[in-house]
Amino acid sequence: MKLLITLLLCAPLVFGQVYRVENVTGKVKALIGASESWVDVQPGMELKPTTMIMTDASSTISVSGESVRFTLRPSAVLNVGSIKKMTLDDLLLALALEEILTAPRKEDNGKARNTVIYGAPAGKAVPGSKSLDELGQLKLNGARQLAENGFENSGLVAAKETFRQYPGTRARISDRLYFADLLYSMKLNEEAYSEYNEILKLKVSAEERRVITEKLGEIKKKLSGLN
């Protein structure tokens, strides 16, 4: 119960927001609410934060909300509610929440469980024959676009959420390194250290291992007060 209360308090207060579609080029799809059917997006539509939007290889969509505007470029998926400015405190809370949701939980019988509280994996299909791993990659594309266009904090949260919900994306070294490097550049040393350590468990190249090991050494010195 205490954990549930904590999660509710940490949840972003964006559910009352409404976003408006400013412009669409090509074909853009949206998954609205609990629906399993993707619909075409048109300029002027109002979207709730829980709406998922998807661009194909030749489409874009511009969306505006309260004091924010963002254009999602081709081959990406994004939850509209991720288009928001976050303070550093908001980011740290969200990252801590993701750690809680990612941690394996066990029933009394020793079997791992998945619940709404602990982050059940996403399972909504994509138009056509795309797999959940492909959907996860499209969501990582969306998270990177956020981070590259002034929404670094919400991009980080979107990426961490994607790594949790779509386990197949965790093996994508380039994406993992991109967001680990972002944490490093933001001087979030503990978070970056943890992420780099997780990446080292994957099949990284000799050069990637060398670079990561160097950064781990630098972060360790900073955390120990030697630098």
Order of alpha helices (4+ residues) and beta strands (2+ residues): alpha-beta-beta-beta-beta-beta-beta-beta-beta-alpha-beta-beta-alpha-alpha-alpha-alpha-alpha
